[in-house]
């Protein structure tokens, strides 16, 4: 097993990539702390974790709330005594009620909300987990960005937030290497998750476009992104830090 007996804290674990990663890490021997805002979704994730032969707990928290994150990390430490893996996966995108378009048209409050949910959550969770990782002698942090953080795809506030995650990943990697803490990033292309369902329903050309734009002419499955996450948090990537792994079917090199 590739992450046997590791303690993995995953934000945005109620659906999509977060849920798929929780299940895969459980299959590979990790104990799961499934974090998110909706308790019912987290409990469903834990059911899937247990069905896969794993164990874990559901931890309801808003990853952009300092108080919630402090409590969530404290609960994880109380339950397991350590956190070996932190996957900062929580985020908002095309399913958001927030405007996803050009800077000139973006309401200021929507800009603030997207930046808060996507970037501040990474900052807060890392801030409160890193001291424990330092104390225990190391760990692995993985942040979830997007192709939007690398190429211009519209949705300017979203793109800005995902680009910030990549920059923050590099900064934290350099800062924490001396503590044996690796920090990497995974950037999915269009992935079939509940986050894009509204776009699929509202824009009839969305599916056709994103299924054909990459050299591998389809969208990703959540589990395919989860496998990339598994590699980056496992000891197989022990000499890799500060990197951004594109899981995009070749889109950003085409």
VOROKOL-88716 format. One record per residue: residue number from 1; residue in three letters; x, y, z of N, C-alpha, C in turn. Coordinates in pm, 1 decimal. Layout:
// residues N
  resi  resn    n.east   n.north      n.up   ca.east  ca.north     ca.up    c.east   c.north      c.up
   NUM   ALA         X         Y         Z         X         Y         Z         X         Y         Z
...
// end
This chain:
// residues 254
  resi  resn    n.east   n.north      n.up   ca.east  ca.north     ca.up    c.east   c.north      c.up
     1   UNK      83.9    -119.8       0.0       0.0       0.0       0.0      87.5     125.0       0.0
     2   UNK      49.8     223.8     -78.0     138.5     336.1    -106.4     136.8     446.1       0.0
     3   UNK      31.6     452.1      80.2      26.9     550.8     189.6     -22.4     483.2     318.0
     4   UNK      24.6     363.7     340.7     -22.1     283.9     454.4       0.8     356.5     586.3
     5   UNK    -106.9     365.4     664.9    -108.6     423.6     799.4     -81.1     573.5     802.1
     6   UNK     -80.6     638.8     686.2     -68.7     784.4     682.8    -202.8     847.0     720.8
     7   UNK    -196.7     963.9     782.5    -317.3    1038.9     818.1    -334.5    1150.0     716.0
     8   UNK    -443.8    1145.6     641.0    -465.2    1238.8     530.5    -585.6    1328.7     555.4
     9   UNK    -562.0    1458.4     558.5    -668.0    1557.5     573.9    -697.1    1617.0     436.5
    10   UNK    -822.1    1607.4     393.3    -861.8    1649.5     259.3    -976.1    1749.0     269.2
    11   UNK    -956.8    1867.7     214.7   -1065.9    1965.2     212.6   -1144.3    1950.1      82.1
    12   UNK   -1269.7    1994.2      86.1   -1355.4    1973.9     -29.8   -1375.6    1826.9     -59.2
    13   UNK   -1384.6    1747.1      47.5   -1387.7    1600.8      32.9   -1527.5    1544.6      11.6
    14   UNK   -1627.6    1630.0       5.9   -1764.5    1581.0      -4.4   -1805.8    1533.3    -141.8
    15   UNK   -1737.3    1583.4    -245.3   -1773.8    1546.2    -382.9   -1649.6    1549.1    -470.9
    16   UNK   -1667.0    1508.7    -594.1   -1568.2    1530.4    -698.3   -1429.2    1478.6    -669.0
    17   UNK   -1328.4    1559.6    -700.7   -1188.5    1520.9    -686.6   -1154.4    1489.6    -542.0
    18   UNK   -1206.2    1568.7    -449.2   -1178.1    1545.1    -308.0   -1229.5    1410.5    -261.1
    19   UNK   -1351.0    1377.7    -299.7   -1409.0    1248.6    -261.5   -1333.2    1133.8    -327.3
    20   UNK   -1302.6    1146.8    -455.2   -1230.1    1041.0    -525.9   -1092.9    1017.9    -463.8
    21   UNK   -1026.7    1126.3    -422.9    -894.6    1114.0    -362.1    -904.3    1049.9    -224.2
    22   UNK   -1006.6    1086.3    -148.8   -1027.0    1025.7     -16.4   -1041.8     874.3     -28.8
    23   UNK   -1121.7     830.1    -123.5   -1145.0     686.3    -142.5   -1016.9     617.0    -188.3
    24   UNK    -944.7     677.4    -283.8    -822.7     615.7    -334.4    -715.1     606.7    -225.9
    25   UNK    -697.3     713.1    -148.7    -597.8     709.6     -41.2    -635.8     605.7      64.1
    26   UNK    -765.4     592.0      89.4    -810.9     489.2     183.8    -778.5     350.1     130.3
    27   UNK    -800.7     328.2       1.5    -766.9     199.5     -60.0    -618.1     169.4     -45.6
    28   UNK    -538.3     276.9     -42.9    -393.2     261.9     -33.9    -342.5     269.8     109.5
    29   UNK    -433.7     259.8     207.7    -394.1     243.3     346.4    -399.4     363.9     437.1
    30   UNK    -442.7     479.8     385.8    -445.7     600.8     468.0    -573.1     609.6     550.9
    31   UNK    -563.1     678.1     663.4    -679.1     717.2     742.2    -722.4     855.7     693.7
    32   UNK    -852.2     875.2     675.9    -903.0     994.2     609.5    -973.6    1089.2     706.0
    33   UNK    -938.3    1216.3     697.0   -1013.8    1322.2     762.3   -1080.3    1400.3     649.5
    34   UNK   -1207.9    1374.3     626.9   -1281.8    1434.7     516.0   -1342.6    1566.4     561.7
    35   UNK   -1297.0    1676.5     504.7   -1340.8    1809.8     547.2   -1422.1    1878.1     438.3
    36   UNK   -1519.8    1953.5     480.9   -1603.0    2028.8     388.3   -1715.7    2096.3     463.6
    37   UNK   -1796.9    2170.0     392.3   -1902.5    2248.1     457.7   -2030.7    2169.5     478.9
    38   UNK   -2050.4    2061.1     402.9   -2178.0    1989.0     409.0   -2158.4    1852.0     474.3
    39   UNK   -2210.1    1839.8     595.6   -2191.1    1717.2     673.2   -2243.6    1594.0     601.0
    40   UNK   -2358.5    1606.0     536.7   -2418.9    1490.2     470.5   -2329.1    1436.5     359.3
    41   UNK   -2266.3    1526.0     283.6   -2176.2    1482.9     177.4   -2050.7    1417.7     234.7
    42   UNK   -2001.1    1472.3     344.4   -1882.4    1414.9     408.1   -1911.3    1275.5     461.3
    43   UNK   -2029.4    1257.9     518.0   -2067.6    1125.6     568.5   -2077.8    1024.9     454.6
    44   UNK   -2123.0    1068.9     338.9   -2127.8     981.1     222.1   -1986.6     942.8     179.3
    45   UNK   -1894.9    1038.1     184.3   -1755.6    1008.2     151.6   -1698.8     904.0     247.0
    46   UNK   -1725.8     919.0     375.1   -1675.0     822.7     473.6   -1735.5     684.5     450.8
    47   UNK   -1860.2     678.3     408.6   -1921.4     549.3     374.0   -1844.4     483.5     259.8
    48   UNK   -1806.4     563.0     160.9   -1730.3     510.1      47.8   -1590.3     467.1      92.0
    49   UNK   -1530.6     546.1     181.7   -1400.1     511.1     237.5   -1407.8     376.2     309.0
    50   UNK   -1511.5     357.8     389.4   -1527.3     233.0     464.2   -1557.4     116.9     371.1
    51   UNK   -1634.5     142.8     265.7   -1663.7      37.6     167.9   -1536.3      -6.9      95.5
    52   UNK   -1439.2      86.0      87.8   -1311.2      54.8      24.5   -1214.2     -11.9     121.6
    53   UNK   -1260.7     -37.1     243.8   -1177.8    -103.1     343.2   -1098.6      -8.9     430.9
    54   UNK   -1127.8     121.4     421.2   -1054.8     220.7     498.6   -1131.8     271.1     618.3
    55   UNK   -1070.1     366.8     687.5   -1131.8     429.4     803.4   -1112.0     580.7     795.6
    56   UNK   -1202.0     653.7     859.3   -1187.3     798.1     859.2   -1298.6     865.9     935.6
    57   UNK   -1291.6     997.2     940.9   -1392.8    1077.3    1008.6   -1437.3    1191.8     919.0
    58   UNK   -1560.7    1233.7     936.1   -1615.1    1350.4     867.3   -1596.7    1471.3     957.5
    59   UNK   -1540.8    1576.9     902.4   -1511.4    1697.0     980.7   -1568.9    1818.6     908.8
    60   UNK   -1686.1    1862.2     951.4   -1751.0    1976.3     887.6   -1676.7    2104.6     922.4
    61   UNK   -1631.1    2175.1     820.4   -1564.5    2302.9     843.0   -1561.4    2383.1     713.8
    62   UNK   -1560.9    2512.9     728.1   -1544.3    2604.9     616.9   -1396.1    2638.5     609.9
    63   UNK   -1328.5    2596.9     504.4   -1182.9    2610.3     496.2   -1135.8    2754.5     484.8
    64   UNK   -1228.2    2848.8     465.6   -1187.6    2990.0     463.2   -1213.7    3058.6     597.0
    65   UNK   -1258.7    2982.8     695.8   -1285.4    3036.4     829.2   -1171.5    2997.9     922.2
    66   UNK   -1104.1    3096.1     978.5    -992.8    3068.9    1069.6   -1038.1    2983.1    1186.9
    67   UNK   -1150.9    3017.3    1245.6   -1200.3    2942.7    1361.7   -1231.6    2798.6    1323.6
    68   UNK   -1296.5    2778.5    1209.7   -1330.4    2643.1    1164.8   -1205.4    2559.6    1138.2
    69   UNK   -1107.8    2620.9    1072.5    -985.9    2547.0    1039.4    -909.9    2509.0    1166.2
    70   UNK    -899.4    2602.0    1259.3    -832.9    2570.6    1386.5    -899.6    2452.6    1456.1
    71   UNK   -1032.8    2454.6    1458.7   -1107.0    2346.0    1523.0   -1089.3    2214.5    1446.4
    72   UNK   -1093.8    2222.8    1314.1   -1080.2    2102.6    1232.4    -944.3    2036.7    1248.7
    73   UNK    -839.1    2117.0    1248.4    -704.7    2063.2    1266.0    -689.4    2006.2    1407.1
    74   UNK    -743.2    2077.0    1505.0    -736.3    2027.7    1644.0    -807.9    1894.4    1658.1
    75   UNK    -920.4    1879.1    1589.7    -994.1    1753.0    1596.8    -914.0    1639.3    1532.5
    76   UNK    -849.8    1670.6    1420.4    -768.9    1569.2    1353.3    -654.3    1522.9    1443.3
    77   UNK    -589.8    1617.1    1509.4    -479.0    1583.9    1598.9    -529.3    1505.5    1720.2
    78   UNK    -644.6    1545.5    1769.8    -702.7    1474.2    1883.6    -735.7    1329.9    1846.1
    79   UNK    -785.5    1310.7    1725.5    -828.2    1177.6    1680.2    -709.4    1087.9    1644.5
    80   UNK    -611.5    1144.5    1574.4    -504.1    1061.3    1519.4    -363.8    1097.1    1568.0
    81   UNK    -347.1    1214.3    1627.7    -217.1    1251.7    1682.9    -119.5    1312.7    1584.7
    82   UNK    -154.1    1312.2    1455.8     -63.9    1367.5    1354.4    -140.9    1389.7    1225.2
    83   UNK     -82.7    1466.4    1134.5    -136.0    1482.8     999.3     -17.2    1467.0     904.6
    84   UNK     -16.6    1359.8     827.5      93.9    1332.8     736.3      73.0    1395.3     599.8
    85   UNK     -54.1    1406.4     560.7     -89.9    1454.7     427.0    -199.3    1560.1     439.9
    86   UNK    -179.3    1672.1     374.1    -283.9    1774.1     362.8    -309.3    1798.6     215.0
    87   UNK    -431.1    1773.5     171.3    -471.1    1802.9      34.3    -566.7    1920.7      36.6
    88   UNK    -515.2    2037.7      -0.1    -596.4    2159.2      -6.9    -673.5    2158.5    -138.8
    89   UNK    -787.2    2094.6    -137.2    -865.4    2073.0    -258.5    -989.7    2161.9    -266.2
    90   UNK   -1034.1    2215.1    -153.8   -1157.3    2294.8    -151.9   -1147.2    2413.3    -247.1
    91   UNK   -1253.6    2437.5    -318.4   -1253.1    2550.9    -409.9   -1387.8    2569.7    -474.6
    92   UNK   -1400.3    2681.1    -541.5   -1524.7    2712.7    -611.3   -1489.4    2746.7    -755.1
    93   UNK   -1578.2    2710.2    -846.4   -1552.3    2736.5    -987.4   -1679.9    2762.4   -1063.0
    94   UNK   -1700.2    2690.4   -1171.0   -1809.2    2722.2   -1262.4   -1948.1    2694.5   -1205.8
    95   UNK   -1956.2    2619.5   -1097.3   -2087.0    2596.3   -1037.3   -2122.7    2706.1    -938.3
    96   UNK   -2029.8    2800.6    -918.1   -2049.0    2903.1    -815.6   -2160.9    2998.5    -853.7
    97   UNK   -2222.0    3060.6    -753.6   -2313.5    3170.0    -784.3   -2237.6    3295.9    -823.2
    98   UNK   -2104.8    3289.9    -811.0   -2022.7    3407.5    -840.2   -1997.3    3419.4    -990.0
    99   UNK   -1981.1    3543.9   -1035.4   -1960.9    3570.5   -1178.1   -1826.7    3514.6   -1225.3
   100   UNK   -1828.6    3444.4   -1336.5   -1706.6    3388.5   -1393.9   -1687.0    3449.4   -1532.5
   101   UNK   -1621.9    3565.1   -1535.3   -1600.2    3634.2   -1661.4   -1487.5    3734.1   -1650.0
   102   UNK   -1492.7    3837.8   -1729.9   -1383.7    3934.2   -1738.4   -1377.2    4025.4   -1615.7
   103   UNK   -1258.9    4083.1   -1594.0   -1236.9    4174.1   -1481.6   -1335.8    4289.8   -1484.7
   104   UNK   -1357.2    4347.6   -1601.3   -1442.2    4466.8   -1609.1   -1586.6    4438.8   -1570.4
   105   UNK   -1629.3    4314.2   -1583.2   -1767.6    4278.8   -1552.2   -1784.2    4210.5   -1416.1
   106   UNK   -1674.7    4177.0   -1350.1   -1681.7    4102.1   -1225.4   -1718.8    4191.2   -1108.2
   107   UNK   -1828.0    4162.5   -1038.2   -1861.2    4238.7    -916.8   -1749.8    4225.5    -813.9
   108   UNK   -1719.5    4332.9    -746.1   -1608.7    4332.9    -650.1   -1628.4    4226.8    -542.2
   109   UNK   -1751.9    4211.1    -493.3   -1776.3    4112.5    -389.0   -1753.6    3969.9    -439.4
   110   UNK   -1788.4    3945.7    -565.2   -1763.4    3813.1    -623.2   -1613.5    3785.5    -630.5
   111   UNK   -1535.8    3886.7    -670.8   -1390.5    3873.2    -673.1   -1338.7    3833.5    -535.0
   112   UNK   -1383.0    3904.6    -433.7   -1336.4    3877.7    -297.0   -1374.3    3737.7    -250.4
   113   UNK   -1494.0    3693.3    -285.1   -1539.7    3561.4    -243.4   -1458.0    3450.6    -309.7
   114   UNK   -1433.7    3462.6    -438.9   -1358.7    3360.2    -510.8   -1215.5    3351.1    -457.8
   115   UNK   -1151.8    3465.5    -436.3   -1016.3    3466.6    -382.7   -1014.2    3407.6    -241.8
   116   UNK   -1114.2    3440.7    -162.1   -1121.4    3390.1     -24.6   -1136.7    3238.6     -22.9
   117   UNK   -1230.5    3187.4    -100.8   -1258.7    3043.4    -100.4   -1141.4    2964.4    -157.5
   118   UNK   -1084.0    3012.3    -266.9    -981.9    2933.9    -337.0    -841.0    2951.5    -282.4
   119   UNK    -807.0    3072.7    -238.5    -669.1    3099.1    -196.6    -655.1    3104.6     -45.2
   120   UNK    -743.4    3177.4      20.4    -731.1    3191.0     165.4    -746.0    3056.7     235.2
   121   UNK    -826.0    2967.9     178.5    -841.9    2835.1     237.4    -709.7    2758.3     237.7
   122   UNK    -631.9    2770.4     129.5    -501.2    2705.4     122.6    -408.0    2762.8     228.2
   123   UNK    -408.8    2895.3     239.3    -326.2    2963.3     339.7    -361.5    2918.2     480.9
   124   UNK    -490.2    2919.3     513.2    -532.0    2887.7     650.0    -503.6    2742.3     687.2
   125   UNK    -542.0    2649.9     600.9    -520.2    2507.8     633.2    -372.0    2477.5     646.0
   126   UNK    -292.1    2533.3     556.8    -147.7    2511.4     564.2     -89.9    2574.6     690.3
   127   UNK    -134.6    2694.1     722.8     -84.6    2765.4     840.3    -101.7    2684.0     967.5
   128   UNK    -215.4    2616.2     981.7    -243.2    2544.5    1106.0    -196.7    2398.9    1104.3
   129   UNK    -169.2    2345.2     985.4    -119.0    2208.0     977.8      33.6    2204.1     983.1
   130   UNK      99.2    2298.9     920.0     245.0    2296.9     911.3     314.6    2285.7    1047.2
   131   UNK     272.2    2358.3    1151.4     340.7    2343.2    1280.5     341.8    2198.6    1332.0
   132   UNK     233.3    2125.4    1309.2     228.9    1984.4    1350.1     321.9    1899.8    1264.2
   133   UNK     326.9    1930.1    1134.5     418.0    1856.2    1046.8     563.4    1880.9    1086.1
   134   UNK     595.4    2004.3    1123.1     731.2    2035.0    1168.3     763.0    1954.3    1293.7
   135   UNK     668.1    1952.2    1387.3     687.9    1881.1    1513.7     706.6    1731.5    1492.4
   136   UNK     634.2    1675.0    1395.8     641.2    1529.6    1375.2     753.6    1489.1    1279.4
   137   UNK     819.5    1588.1    1219.3     935.3    1558.4    1136.2     911.8    1556.3     986.9
   138   UNK     796.1    1602.3     942.1     773.6    1611.3     798.6     630.2    1584.1     758.8
   139   UNK     606.7    1592.2     630.0     472.8    1569.4     576.6     466.6    1609.1     430.2
   140   UNK     350.0    1592.8     371.3     328.9    1627.6     230.7     202.4    1712.0     218.3
   141   UNK     216.6    1825.8     153.3     102.6    1914.0     126.3      81.7    1917.5     -24.4
   142   UNK     -41.7    1902.8     -65.4     -78.0    1911.0    -206.6    -188.7    2013.6    -222.2
   143   UNK    -170.0    2105.4    -315.2    -270.2    2208.0    -342.9    -332.7    2183.3    -479.5
   144   UNK    -459.8    2211.7    -491.9    -530.4    2190.3    -619.0    -547.3    2322.5    -691.9
   145   UNK    -480.3    2335.2    -804.7    -494.9    2453.0    -889.0    -582.3    2416.0   -1009.1
   146   UNK    -544.8    2457.6   -1126.9    -626.0    2434.4   -1246.3    -546.8    2477.6   -1368.8
   147   UNK    -586.1    2428.4   -1484.9    -527.6    2480.6   -1608.9    -549.7    2631.1   -1618.2
   148   UNK    -657.0    2681.6   -1555.1    -684.0    2825.4   -1558.3    -575.7    2906.6   -1489.4
   149   UNK    -496.6    2842.6   -1403.8    -387.7    2912.8   -1338.8    -264.6    2924.1   -1426.0
   150   UNK    -265.2    2857.1   -1542.4    -148.6    2851.2   -1629.8    -174.4    2918.2   -1764.3
   151   UNK    -294.0    2898.8   -1818.8    -328.0    2958.4   -1948.6    -452.4    3045.2   -1934.8
   152   UNK    -470.8    3134.6   -2027.6    -587.9    3221.8   -2025.0    -711.0    3149.2   -2072.4
   153   UNK    -803.7    3125.1   -1980.9    -927.2    3053.1   -2015.7   -1051.2    3134.2   -1979.5
   154   UNK   -1036.2    3263.4   -1958.3   -1149.7    3340.6   -1911.2   -1168.9    3320.6   -1762.0
   155   UNK   -1285.9    3358.3   -1711.3   -1315.4    3345.5   -1567.6   -1201.2    3406.8   -1486.9
   156   UNK   -1183.7    3539.3   -1500.3   -1061.3    3605.1   -1454.5   -1034.4    3591.1   -1305.2
   157   UNK   -1136.6    3601.8   -1221.8   -1113.6    3587.5   -1077.9   -1072.0    3444.7   -1044.4
   158   UNK   -1133.3    3348.4   -1110.1   -1098.1    3208.1   -1091.0    -954.6    3183.5   -1135.8
   159   UNK    -918.7    3234.6   -1252.4    -783.2    3217.8   -1303.8    -681.2    3280.7   -1210.0
   160   UNK    -711.9    3399.4   -1158.4    -621.2    3466.6   -1065.2    -601.2    3383.4    -939.3
   161   UNK    -708.0    3326.9    -888.3    -698.3    3247.0    -766.0    -616.1    3120.7    -788.0
   162   UNK    -632.6    3059.5    -903.9    -559.4    2935.4    -931.2    -412.3    2963.8    -960.5
   163   UNK    -383.3    3076.9   -1022.5    -244.7    3116.4   -1041.5    -176.9    3146.6    -909.2
   164   UNK    -251.1    3208.3    -817.9    -197.1    3237.7    -685.2    -161.7    3110.1    -610.2
   165   UNK    -243.1    3006.7    -626.9    -216.3    2878.3    -560.6     -83.9    2819.6    -608.0
   166   UNK     -56.3    2829.7    -736.9      69.6    2777.3    -789.8     188.4    2853.3    -731.0
   167   UNK     177.8    2985.9    -724.3     285.3    3066.8    -667.5     304.1    3037.9    -519.3
   168   UNK     194.3    3022.5    -447.8     201.6    2992.2    -305.2     263.6    2854.6    -282.4
   169   UNK     231.4    2760.2    -368.4     290.0    2626.1    -359.5     441.9    2633.7    -366.2
   170   UNK     493.8    2708.7    -461.9     638.8    2719.7    -478.1     702.9    2786.3    -356.6
   171   UNK     639.1    2891.4    -308.3     694.4    2962.5    -192.6     697.1    2872.5     -69.2
   172   UNK     588.4    2800.6     -45.4     583.4    2711.9      71.0     680.7    2595.3      56.0
   173   UNK     701.8    2548.6     -67.0     795.5    2439.1     -89.2     936.7    2479.1     -49.1
   174   UNK     978.4    2597.2     -90.6    1112.2    2645.9     -56.8    1124.3    2668.8      93.9
   175   UNK    1021.2    2727.5     150.9    1024.2    2764.3     292.8    1026.7    2642.7     384.3
   176   UNK     962.0    2533.8     342.7     942.8    2420.3     433.7    1025.9    2296.7     401.6
   177   UNK    1108.3    2302.9     298.7    1190.6    2187.0     264.2    1283.7    2149.8     380.0
   178   UNK    1331.0    2250.1     451.9    1421.4    2224.4     565.0    1352.4    2147.9     676.8
   179   UNK    1219.8    2145.8     674.3    1143.4    2072.0     776.0    1097.6    1935.2     724.7
   180   UNK    1147.9    1895.9     607.9    1107.9    1768.9     545.4     959.2    1769.9     508.4
   181   UNK     910.5    1887.2     474.4     772.2    1902.3     427.4     776.5    1934.9     278.2
   182   UNK     717.2    1848.8     198.7     709.3    1872.2      54.9     575.6    1938.6      22.1
   183   UNK     579.3    2033.6     -71.7     457.6    2104.0    -112.1     449.9    2103.3    -264.3
   184   UNK     346.7    2041.4    -316.9     327.5    2034.6    -461.5     185.5    2075.8    -499.3
   185   UNK     163.0    2076.0    -628.5      35.5    2125.2    -681.3      -9.8    2032.3    -794.0
   186   UNK    -138.9    2012.3    -804.2    -196.6    1939.9    -916.9    -294.9    2032.8    -987.5
   187   UNK    -286.0    2036.3   -1119.8    -371.8    2126.6   -1197.4    -453.9    2048.1   -1298.8
   188   UNK    -576.8    2017.5   -1265.0    -661.7    1943.4   -1358.4    -712.3    2031.4   -1472.7
   189   UNK    -734.6    1967.3   -1584.8    -813.5    2029.8   -1689.7    -960.5    2005.8   -1659.3
   190   UNK   -1044.9    2019.4   -1757.9   -1187.8    1997.3   -1736.7   -1210.9    1855.6   -1685.1
   191   UNK   -1273.9    1845.9   -1570.1   -1294.1    1718.3   -1502.4   -1442.1    1700.2   -1473.1
   192   UNK   -1490.7    1581.8   -1493.3   -1633.7    1555.4   -1471.2   -1659.1    1546.8   -1321.6
   193   UNK   -1711.0    1654.2   -1266.1   -1744.5    1663.9   -1124.0   -1874.2    1742.8   -1110.1
   194   UNK   -1934.8    1739.4    -992.3   -2055.0    1820.9    -971.2   -2032.2    1969.9    -993.6
   195   UNK   -1903.9    2016.0    -984.2   -1876.5    2157.6    -999.2   -1909.6    2209.4   -1138.5
   196   UNK   -1897.7    2123.4   -1241.0   -1923.1    2171.7   -1376.4   -2062.8    2135.6   -1427.2
   197   UNK   -2141.0    2065.6   -1346.2   -2274.6    2025.5   -1391.4   -2362.0    2143.6   -1433.6
   198   UNK   -2363.9    2254.6   -1357.5   -2445.0    2368.4   -1402.4   -2401.3    2420.7   -1538.9
   199   UNK   -2268.6    2423.0   -1564.0   -2219.4    2469.7   -1693.5   -2264.4    2376.2   -1805.0
   200   UNK   -2265.3    2247.1   -1776.8   -2309.4    2150.3   -1877.4   -2457.2    2169.0   -1910.8
   201   UNK   -2534.2    2206.5   -1809.8   -2677.9    2225.0   -1829.5   -2709.8    2357.2   -1898.1
   202   UNK   -2633.9    2461.2   -1863.0   -2664.4    2595.9   -1913.7   -2601.8    2624.5   -2049.4
   203   UNK   -2486.8    2565.3   -2075.5   -2415.4    2591.0   -2200.5   -2405.1    2460.7   -2278.4
   204   UNK   -2484.4    2448.2   -2380.8   -2490.5    2322.6   -2455.8   -2359.3    2292.7   -2528.5
   205   UNK   -2277.1    2394.9   -2551.3   -2150.9    2372.1   -2620.0   -2036.2    2339.1   -2526.0
   206   UNK   -2061.0    2347.1   -2394.2   -1954.6    2326.9   -2296.0   -1896.6    2186.7   -2307.3
   207   UNK   -1980.7    2086.7   -2306.7   -1935.0    1947.6   -2311.8   -1857.2    1921.5   -2440.5
   208   UNK   -1913.5    1962.8   -2552.4   -1848.3    1936.1   -2680.7   -1712.0    2004.2   -2687.8
   209   UNK   -1703.8    2129.0   -2641.4   -1577.3    2202.1   -2647.5   -1470.7    2135.2   -2561.6
   210   UNK   -1501.3    2113.5   -2432.6   -1401.5    2062.3   -2340.0   -1370.9    1914.3   -2361.6
   211   UNK   -1457.0    1846.9   -2436.9   -1430.5    1707.6   -2470.0   -1342.4    1693.6   -2593.6
   212   UNK   -1316.1    1803.5   -2660.7   -1239.9    1797.5   -2785.5   -1119.0    1889.8   -2790.8
   213   UNK   -1103.5    1978.0   -2693.0    -999.2    2080.2   -2700.0    -860.0    2024.2   -2670.7
   214   UNK    -848.5    1921.0   -2587.7    -718.0    1862.7   -2553.5    -681.6    1752.7   -2652.4
   215   UNK    -551.7    1724.5   -2669.7    -510.5    1614.8   -2758.1    -575.1    1481.3   -2721.1
   216   UNK    -587.3    1453.7   -2590.9    -667.8    1338.9   -2547.9    -811.6    1387.6   -2542.2
   217   UNK    -888.9    1352.2   -2639.6   -1015.7    1421.0   -2664.5   -1129.4    1371.7   -2575.7
   218   UNK   -1119.3    1408.0   -2450.2   -1225.9    1385.3   -2353.5   -1193.4    1463.7   -2227.4
   219   UNK   -1289.0    1471.2   -2137.6   -1263.4    1531.1   -2007.4   -1207.7    1425.1   -1913.1
   220   UNK   -1144.7    1471.6   -1807.2   -1087.5    1379.5   -1708.8   -1196.3    1325.8   -1617.0
   221   UNK   -1169.1    1209.6   -1561.5   -1250.3    1153.1   -1454.4   -1183.9    1190.2   -1322.2
   222   UNK   -1263.5    1211.4   -1218.4   -1209.1    1251.7   -1088.3   -1101.9    1156.6   -1038.2
   223   UNK   -1119.3    1028.8   -1062.7   -1022.6     931.1   -1012.4    -887.7     944.5   -1083.1
   224   UNK    -888.9     990.6   -1207.1    -762.0    1012.6   -1277.3    -682.1    1124.0   -1211.5
   225   UNK    -749.7    1226.3   -1164.6    -682.3    1332.5   -1089.6    -636.5    1278.8    -954.1
   226   UNK    -719.1    1194.3    -894.0    -684.7    1135.5    -764.0    -556.3    1054.0    -771.1
   227   UNK    -534.2     983.1    -881.0    -410.4     905.9    -895.0    -288.4     997.6    -898.9
   228   UNK    -300.8    1113.2    -963.6    -191.0    1210.4    -963.4    -167.0    1260.9    -821.4
   229   UNK    -275.6    1286.0    -749.6    -263.9    1330.1    -610.6    -195.1    1223.3    -525.7
   230   UNK    -234.0    1099.4    -544.8    -173.6     988.9    -469.3     -22.7     985.7    -489.0
   231   UNK      22.9     997.6    -612.0     166.0     997.3    -639.3     236.4    1110.9    -564.9
   232   UNK     178.8    1229.8    -569.3     245.5    1347.5    -512.5     246.0    1349.7    -360.2
   233   UNK     157.3    1273.9    -296.2     159.0    1270.5    -148.7     225.0    1143.1     -95.7
   234   UNK     261.0    1052.0    -185.4     323.1     927.0    -142.0     474.8     942.6    -138.5
   235   UNK     541.9     844.4     -80.5     688.6     846.3     -74.4     752.0     824.1    -210.6
   236   UNK     672.3     785.6    -310.0     724.9     768.8    -445.4     775.1     902.0    -502.2
   237   UNK     723.1    1011.8    -450.5     764.9    1144.9    -496.6     849.1    1216.0    -390.6
   238   UNK     925.5    1139.0    -315.9     999.4    1192.6    -200.5    1099.3    1301.8    -236.6
   239   UNK    1145.3    1306.7    -362.9    1241.7    1408.8    -403.1    1178.1    1513.2    -495.5
   240   UNK    1046.5    1524.3    -487.6     973.2    1621.1    -570.7     904.9    1721.9    -480.5
   241   UNK     933.7    1849.6    -501.6     865.4    1954.7    -426.2     860.1    2082.6    -509.5
   242   UNK     757.7    2161.3    -487.1     740.9    2287.5    -558.6     694.2    2273.2    -701.7
   243   UNK     644.6    2155.6    -738.1     606.7    2129.3    -876.7     455.6    2136.4    -897.4
   244   UNK     417.7    2163.1   -1022.0     276.8    2170.4   -1061.6     251.9    2065.7   -1168.8
   245   UNK     183.0    1959.0   -1132.7     156.0    1849.2   -1225.6      25.2    1874.8   -1300.0
   246   UNK      34.9    1891.0   -1431.0     -82.0    1913.8   -1514.2    -150.6    1781.8   -1544.5
   247   UNK    -279.8    1774.6   -1516.6    -360.0    1656.0   -1550.0    -467.0    1706.2   -1646.1
   248   UNK    -427.5    1726.6   -1769.4    -511.9    1804.1   -1862.1    -523.5    1744.4   -2000.0
   249   UNK    -484.1    1616.3   -2015.4    -495.8    1553.6   -2147.3    -406.3    1616.8   -2252.6
   250   UNK    -304.6    1691.3   -2208.4    -212.3    1755.4   -2301.7    -253.0    1893.1   -2347.9
   251   UNK    -358.3    1950.1   -2288.8    -410.2    2077.7   -2335.0    -305.5    2188.7   -2330.1
   252   UNK    -234.9    2199.7   -2218.3    -144.3    2314.5   -2202.4     -15.2    2303.2   -2282.2
   253   UNK       7.4    2189.3   -2347.7     126.2    2179.0   -2434.5      87.7    2173.7   -2581.9
   254   UNK     -41.5    2185.8   -2608.3     -87.2    2174.9   -2748.6    -108.1    2311.3   -2812.7
// end
